[in-house]
Amino acid sequence: MTDFALNVEIEREIREYYAADLAAQPTGAPDLDTGIAFSAAVALYRFTQAWLIRSIPETWIQEIRDWMPGTLENPSAQYSCDLFLRYLPAVYRPARRLNSADPLVAEIEYWFCKFPLSSVGSGYEVRNIQNRLENDRFLKILFLDRVSAWKDARYLELDWIKHHFSS
C-alpha cells in the first residue's frame, strides 16, 4: 500500500473535493477522513481499470479488496468513503449489462452491501438499508436526496421511502 503521508498533493485534492461537496450539502457533513477517502478513490480507480480491461485475474479482485476501507462504523468514515464510491454505479451498470456473471459485478455488489450509500443509481437494491441509516440523520438525508435525484426505482418502492416523500 502507498505511504499516504507522502501524497500531500493527493490529500490536498481530496480536501478540496470534500470542501466543494460540503458546500453543496444544505445540512453540512461529517468530518473528512482523508485516509479512507484515499483508499476509496484508489479502489474506484482499480474497479474502473478492471471494467475497461474486461478480463481480470482473480488477483485483481483481491488487490481491490486490499485497497477498500474496512468496516465503517461512524458517519465520518462512511461519508469519506462515499465521496468516491458514489461513482461506482457508473462502472456497475455497464458491467452488469455486458455480463451479469462477471466476477467484477459480484464484487461491486459486495461493496454496495457494505457501503449502501454508494449503491444508489445502480439499480441494485441493498436490503435493510433503513436500519443502517436510521441512527444518523445526515446519512439518511443524503441517501434520500440521492434516491430522489437518481429516481432509483428499486429504492423508491420501499415503504419507508414512500412514506418520506408522501409527507
C-alpha atoms as one frame of an Amber mdcrd trajectory, in Angstrom:
protein
   0.000   0.000   0.000   1.176   3.526  -0.705   2.505   5.624   2.157  -0.332
   8.152   2.388   1.818  10.660   4.278   3.914  11.126   1.126   0.924  12.043
  -1.038   0.477  15.647   0.069  -0.839  16.761  -3.321  -3.429  13.989  -3.403
  -4.512  14.817   0.147  -4.949  18.473  -0.848  -7.075  17.467  -3.849  -9.238
  15.188  -1.695  -9.736  18.007   0.832 -10.696  20.413  -1.985 -13.167  17.870
  -3.357 -14.612  17.393   0.139 -14.915  21.181   0.613 -16.838  21.504  -2.659
 -19.134  18.631  -1.685 -19.578  20.082   1.794 -20.634  23.425   0.300 -23.341
  21.612  -1.694 -24.825  19.985   1.430 -27.581  22.094   2.999 -27.147  20.403
   6.386 -23.351  20.219   6.493 -21.495  16.924   6.530 -19.402  14.764   8.848
 -15.677  15.394   9.110 -13.400  14.014   6.417 -11.159  11.004   6.980  -8.593
  11.518   4.195  -7.122   8.033   4.567 -10.486   6.376   3.962 -11.282   8.773
   1.114  -7.910   7.998  -0.494  -8.454   4.238  -0.183 -11.915   4.565  -1.743
 -10.514   6.679  -4.596  -7.842   4.075  -5.365 -10.423   1.276  -5.196 -12.729
   3.168  -7.596  -9.782   3.634  -9.955  -8.999  -0.098  -9.823 -12.681  -1.022
 -10.371 -12.681   1.257 -13.406  -9.472  -0.303 -14.733 -10.970  -3.769 -14.258
 -14.064  -2.745 -16.199 -12.020  -1.305 -19.073  -9.718  -4.321 -19.315 -12.663
  -6.738 -19.036 -10.505  -9.790 -18.480  -9.212  -9.539 -14.972  -7.309 -12.112
 -12.998  -8.620 -13.102  -9.575  -5.619 -11.356  -8.018  -7.070  -8.012  -9.153
 -10.209  -8.611  -7.106  -8.044  -9.274  -4.057  -5.978  -6.166  -4.762  -9.144
  -4.063  -4.900 -10.271  -5.587  -1.598  -6.919  -4.722  -0.084  -7.423  -1.068
  -1.027 -11.012  -0.850   0.172 -11.633   0.598   3.612 -12.683  -1.926   6.238
 -15.782  -1.619   8.382 -17.029   1.937   8.553 -18.613   2.336  11.947 -19.174
   6.088  12.047 -20.777   8.646   9.715 -17.461  10.391   9.062 -15.892   7.186
   7.744 -18.968   6.281   5.685 -19.187   9.730   4.137 -15.436   9.840   3.419
 -15.664   6.504   1.601 -18.779   7.592  -0.265 -17.091  10.690  -1.682 -15.588
   8.363  -4.306 -17.621   5.156  -4.185 -20.749   7.120  -5.146 -19.405   6.804
  -8.700 -19.302   3.004  -8.531 -22.748   2.636 -10.193 -21.201   4.109 -13.367
 -18.902   1.060 -13.506 -21.509  -1.424 -12.280 -24.365  -0.705 -14.700 -22.454
  -1.331 -17.949 -20.524  -4.267 -16.448 -23.802  -5.920 -15.405 -25.388  -5.251
 -18.814 -22.454  -6.861 -20.596 -22.110  -9.903 -18.333 -24.092 -10.241 -15.110
 -21.968 -13.287 -14.145 -18.738 -11.267 -14.319 -16.769 -11.545 -11.039 -16.419
  -7.756 -11.136 -20.224  -7.407 -10.914 -20.365  -9.694  -7.872 -17.508  -7.791
  -6.237 -19.200  -4.428  -6.727 -22.460  -5.823  -5.291 -20.496  -6.985  -2.255
 -19.264  -3.413  -1.726 -22.732  -1.970  -2.312 -23.930  -4.116   0.598 -21.058
  -2.889   2.742 -21.457   0.789   1.763 -25.116   1.168   0.757 -24.941   4.919
   0.168 -22.871   4.130  -2.895 -25.465   1.778  -4.377 -27.965   4.489  -5.288
 -28.319   4.787  -9.047 -27.005   1.297  -9.713 -30.343  -0.498  -9.882 -29.092
  -2.877  -7.189 -31.151  -2.822  -4.008 -29.350  -3.232  -0.704 -31.624  -4.864
   1.860 -32.250  -3.464   5.363 -30.777  -0.112   4.448 -33.149   1.781   6.746
 -31.666   0.033   9.786 -28.179   1.057   8.728 -29.087   4.700   8.221 -31.622
   5.464  10.928 -29.004   6.270  13.576 -27.535   9.129  11.578 -29.717  11.922
  10.258 -27.153  13.269   7.772 -26.574   9.893   6.082 -30.313   9.238   5.886
 -30.966  12.653   4.309 -28.057  12.137   1.896 -29.432   8.734   0.911 -32.963
  10.076   0.395 -31.675  13.012  -1.654 -29.705  10.653  -3.830 -32.654   8.293
  -4.322 -34.764  11.271  -5.331 -32.135  12.679  -7.709 -31.484   9.313  -9.383
 -35.142   8.275  -9.243 -33.775   4.851  -8.339 -36.823   2.611  -8.847 -35.620
  -0.167  -6.545 -35.381   2.186  -3.602 -38.403   4.305  -4.469 -40.593   1.248
  -3.892 -39.504   0.814  -0.261 -42.297   1.704   2.172 -40.188   3.969   4.409
 -39.029   5.972   1.380 -42.590   6.255   0.004 -43.661   7.498   3.428 -40.856
  10.100   3.477 -41.758  11.517   0.073 -45.504  11.498   0.712 -45.277  13.581
   3.898
